[in-house]
Each structure stands twice: as C-alpha cells, then as structure tokens.
Amino acid sequence: MFVEKMGYIVSRQTRDVDGYIEMSLFIKTPQGTVKVLPDRQLSVFFTNAPLASLPQDVVGVQCTETHYRSFDNDPVILVQSHSLTLHQQMLNFIKQKRYAVFEEDIKAHNRYLMERNIRGAVRFIGVPDASEQVFRQARVIPSNWQPEWKVWSLDIETSVSSNTLLSIGITAKDQRVAFVVTEQSPSSSLILRFSDEKSLLLAFIRFVKKHSPDIFIGWNLIGFDLQFIDQRCQALGIRPAFGVNGESWSIRSSDNQGKYFASIPGRVALDGITLLKVGGYHFESYSLNHVSQEILADGKLLHGSERWQEIERLHKEDLDAFVAYNLQDCDLVMRIFEKLKLIELQQTRVDLTGIPLEQTGGSVAAFENLYLPRLHSAGWVAPAWSNDEFVASPGGFVMSSIPGLYKNVLVFDFKSLYPSIIRTFHVDPLARIMAQVLPVSVEVKSTTQAPLVPGTLVPGTLIPGYLGAHFHRQYAILPALVGELAQAREVAKKSANSILSYAIKIIMNSFYGVLGSNVCRFYHAELASSITMRGHELLAKTQAWMEERGAKVIYGDTDSLFVTLDDTDENPYHQGKQLCAQINACLSQWCQDYAQLDSHLELEFERVYERFFMPTIRGQEEGSKKRYAGKSDGELVFKGLEAARTDWTPLARQFQRTLFEKIFNDENPIAYIQETIAKLRSGEYDEQLVYSKQLSRPLSSYTKNKPPHVRAAAIIDQKRAEQGLPLEYNKGRKRVYYVYQRSGVVPYESDKDLVELDYEHYIEKQIEPIADSILPFFKTNMASLLSQQFSLL
C-alpha cells in the first residue's frame, strides 16, 4: 500500500544490487529519516555512435534514437542501462570504437533529481517495509517542506603520545555528553566511562543509532575528528556503522591536497572552517580559539601548540576539567554555527541549486544542475569532455595607478559586473554553438563582409564576443537564468533576507569561474574571455566617459574605479551620485548603439575616501596595483598593504595603522617612526615580533624552495620525530609561528623563544618598507632617519 510523506533529502547514493541499479534517497521526514528507493531507475548517457553500430541484444541495455543533438550538431543516441556495470561496459565498447560519449559521468541519482527540478524539499509516495524505514517503488516530486535539523556538535580528544582516542564530546539541544576512556569514577552524569577505545567506539555507534542526529558539525571535523575515529575503527576491527540504518560511512581524502570528504548514509558532516569560507568570512587564523574570540568574545579553555601535554595531564589527573575542555569546544562550534546561521546558508544553497547538503563547494555541480535541464529542454546535450589544451582567459582589468596622497577619492563599482555582462551580451554555451550552427540573418550577411569583431555594429541575430566568438541572442540560456537569480536577490534584499541574498550572489558570481575552468564540461576559452575582456572594454569606456566630464581616474580594478574631481568645493557625495547617473545613461545608450542590446549594466557610487593613499611599486616610481589605504567616514581601510596581511608581524601591522592615522590627520609621522625603532631595539615590542603563515600543502612537498615558515615547521617536526611523537605539519594546511633570532629562523612555541632577537632584521624587513612608502611625501627616507639615530648612539 502506497504511503505519501513530505521530507528533505539528507544524502543520496546509487549502487548495483543483484544486477540492477538501486538509487537511495535518504529523506528526513517529520517522523525521522527514511530510505526511499525510486522505481525503475536507469543509468543514462548519450553518444554520437550510429544506432546500427551499437549492440541491440544486450539484456539490460536499451539504445534509442532521440531528437537531441550534440554541440557538434550531430544527432545523438540515448543509451540506458539497468546497472552501473552495464553502463561502464557500454562506455568502454563505444570509446573503443572511437565515438564520443556525452554526460556519461552524471550519477543516476543526480540526474533523477535534476531533471525533476528537485533541490532539497520533496513529496514522495512509496510502499513502506514493515519497519517503515524503507520505501520502495517510490515517486518523488519537489515540495516546500522545511526541516528542523537535529544538529550535534562533535569534538574528540586524543593522546598525542600514544595516538589513541581519549574522548568524544557531543553537545546539542537535547544532548550533552562525553564518552571517555578512563579508570576514574565519573563525578557527573555527563561523563560516560569506558575501559578501552573499542568499548567507547561501539557504545558511540549505538548512541548515534539510538538518537539519530541529522547533521554533525565541528572544527576541522572531517579532516581530523571523523578521520581519526575512522582510523581507530579500522585499527580495532570495528565497522563504522554510523549510517541511519547502520550503514558504514566513508571517509576519504584527495591525493596530497589535505582535503577530506565524508559520506554518511542519512546524515551529513559539515565543517565550520569550510562553511566560514563559503560564507565569505575572513580571519587572520581559522583556529577555533581565534574565530570564537572574534565572533563570541569567548575561547577555548586551553590553547597553544603544547596544549596536548596539559590535555593528557588533565585526562589522567582531573577528569572534570578534561571533560569541561572537551565540551567547551563543542559549545563554541555550536554557538558559531547558530550566530552566523551557517546551516541555514548551506541549506539555502541546496534549495537554490540542488547540490547535495554535504557538498560545501560545488560551483560546477550547481551550474550543471541549473543549466542542464534547460539545455535538454532546448533539444541539446552537454558537450563531451575536451582534451584540448587549456587556455586561461584574461583576468580582471587592473589599471596602473597614479600614486599619491589624495583628498576626496570617489569609488564606483559595477554591480555584479560579470553576471551583468552575461545578461547583456548573451554570453552562453548554447548561444555560442547556435551562432555557428544557424545561418546568420540576411541583414547581418549584407552588412558584414568580414568576420565580426568586438566593436562592430551587429544589427541581426548575432552578438560579437571575443577570441572570435559570437552569441545567438535568441538561444541563450544563461541570460534568463541570471535574470531570474538577480530578481530573486532583489526580493531577498527587500525582505532583509541576507542569507538568501548572499547565497544567490555567490551562485551568480560563480558562473564566470565555471565557464573559465577546465573542470567544467562547458569550458571554452571564448566564453570566459568574452566576459573578462568585455569587462576590460567597459571599464576603459567608463574611464573615458568620466574623464570627458572632468573626473580623473587614478586607479581601476576588475569592476571598480577610483576617481578624483577638480571641483573640490562642491559636496563630493552629490558629485558622485550625479556622475554615476550620467555614466549609467552612457552605458544604456552605448549598448543600444552597439548591438540593440538592453543594458543590465549598473554602475554604483560606493563611497568617498576623505583621505586616500596609493603607493608606488616598492623601489620604483610606477604606481602599484591592488594596494591602497584610505579613510572613509572615520574608518581606516587597507587593501593589500601590510596592515591587511597576516604574514606580517603584529608590530608591522599596527605600525602601519598608526602611521596612517597620523598622516590622514595631517600629522608629521617622523617622530613616531623614530620612537618605534627605539622601542623595538630596547625590547619593548618583543611579543609583537612573531611571524605566522599557513602551510598550503604537506611539509614533504616543499623540496626546492623552503621559505622561513617551512623551515620552522621542519624544525618542529624533526624534534617531534626524535621524541617519538606524531608529526604536526606532515599534512600541511596548518599555521606556523616563528621568529628571527640572530642565528636565523626559530619556531615560536612559547615566550621562551623571544630571546636573542634580530632587531635589525625586523627594522629592515618590517618597519623600513612601510615607512619608505610614505616618507618621500615628507622629503626624507628611512636611510636618513636611521643614520640620524646611529649618530645619537
């Protein structure tokens, strides 16, 4: 008997069972998470092989003609297989005959959901088993049901000296518990005591099955906590049965990149660090202690590189303090997720694009989920993967700057420039192909004898792009898609839904990157170049229009222009708004004159810097790029300068901030510079001389060039190896702290390392470059100031 339910897809998978595909959708319902098996599923791909060349008598395989065409304008055959094994065998057969295949890598469950416009929320009917945990013969359609997630914050503590699991902490709305390997008698009901790791892990698996969380959250959750649990399960012969029905999870890593992935049937693991980056948050350090201090004004109970020793001591001597430390980490993660609404952000991305809930990246998957159904509706299949050499498109337009100290610098930004270019100029994979396939209109033929080039008026159906591309205005898919997203974003803004607005923004902005990346099947150099090079053209035209109206453009970068005006008496805000309106009128008129295009380009007047500094390239007279400082409404802003860079010392960064506060307040900074040097040499700033930099890859992969932070990390790992301890930096992606002593680079592990510091190194490398960028405006330089100080010694 069929039963109907509402729910939300938590995870999905496809496998072969008894020679047939079994597609499993794990769906959270009001009664709990169930396994839904859609009826009669097939694995599908397309090929340009003639039907007669394909085997017609293979049981479980169907090959049929279709109305679809490839991007080469050839008809394609649909190949449907009853199993993944047959799917792969048919692929191998066709490739051996040197025919092309299309969309062969799209997983069956993703195609099923994508073609039904299913994102996250669903309504389904199916036949339940006796336990009502599995629904067969199911049919699934979209819905708008919203789940209330059961979220567990998970953190483990381990013994560095023995490489064993000490505890697993869990906090949630209805749970607060620590599973601990200990011989001590617990003094609290929060503590569940176990005599060994195996007993703890088996009890934790039972606990997860009983209480059935939907989402695990944590800090470096997959790369450390879940991976360590998985390793200990393997070592102890335990099946990691953490799936909703006791299925095993899968924890895997990408080769030599330090990235980890978790697949848990019916559950999801979301890492806080990754979601912060998805959400556009930037921190000097992504350590839990640093982030929680900034967001919550609270932190870990223990921190520092040697805290493992204190953790092991507490585990042996003070169980309550040990558990408090473990659960505090869980609490901090939960509070960060709740305050920043990170799960809501991830679910919103799923609702918009249909990416799996567990997939925190997925720009290409999001693009394909949105684009492919529209492409199929138009009668086309996606192109085959190309072996052509990758051609990178030009980057964003960056002007050479005019260095100097300025007053009243106006900043203008194009609103969503690249998505707006896609909308306005019909940049689109199918439109590019249709421009090649369909004959050009008579009007264009009669007026265009030579190949179309950017800048040529095209009165017909084709819109010129770059690198020889043209786009057929009647067959473009992306402009309408971007338009729908842009409209939805405006609605979200008006309703103050910042999460939805931001999620739409990152999706729209990802389209350019996807089209310019060879990890996307739609990549073509003409597509990405027709976006970025059009951006170059638009900024150059905008600069010319502004300068015709008396403005002076001192810098431009991708979608922004920095402008000064001759009339310093008039209100700069009024001037900015007036100039912005004039330029938008120019843009609209130019688009019409260029190719009868409706402009979706919009220049916005962003802000006024009352004081502004544009430096030169170090040691040269030419203006720098992507580096400036300014003061706007009392706020100091640094872009690309030392004050904004985490790989400079705290002293250098504060020195630059104070230096510009004085300069922007029309104070002479020379006395402050001299005072800073004197205090540095006297040892007053020792605690601010610690460098920190992230290892971008495993330590062993640095072979030729070994910068200071790599040398410092190598010293630490060598010492740990000699002590028989696990290496700290062998996996990379970890921040290294170090100082310069007179003997050279030394790892910083405690204040005991702040001895014999090389103050002249810090003056030369940290103070001098910052000061020399501004001192020419005061008719001096650091060499002169230092010689004056030496003469006083």
Secondary structure by P-SEA (a helix, b strand, c coil): cccccccccccccccccccbbbbbbbccccccbbbbbbccccccccccccccccccccccbbbbbccccccccbbbbbbbbccaaaaaaaaaaaaaaccccccccccaaaaaaaaacccccccbbbbbcccccccccbbbbbbbccccccccbbbbbbccccccccccccccccbbbbbcccccccccccbbbbccaaaaaaaaaaaaaaccccbbbbccccccaaaaaaaaaaaacccccccccbbbbbbbbcccccbbbbbbccbbbbbaaaaaaaaccccccccaaaaaaaacccccccccccaaaaaaaaaaccaaaaaaaaaaaaaaaaaaaaaaaaaaaaaaaaaaccccccccccaaaaaaaacaaaaaaabbbbbccccccccccccccccccccccccbbbbbbccaaaaaaaaaacccaaaaaaaacccccaaaaacccccccccccccccccccccbbbbccccccaaaaaaaaaaaaaaaaaacaaaaaaaaaaaaaaaaaaaaccccccccaaaaaaaaaaaaaaaaaaaaaaaaaccccccccccccccccccccccaaaaaaaaaaaaaaaaaaaaaaaccccccbbbbbcccccbbbbbcccccccccccccccccccbbbbcccccccccccaaaaaaaaaaaaaaaacccaaaaaaaaaaaaaacccccccbbbbbcccccccccccccaaaaaaaaaaaaaaaaccccccccccbbbbbbbccccbbbbcccccccccaaaaaaacccaaaaaaccccccccaaaaaaaaaaac
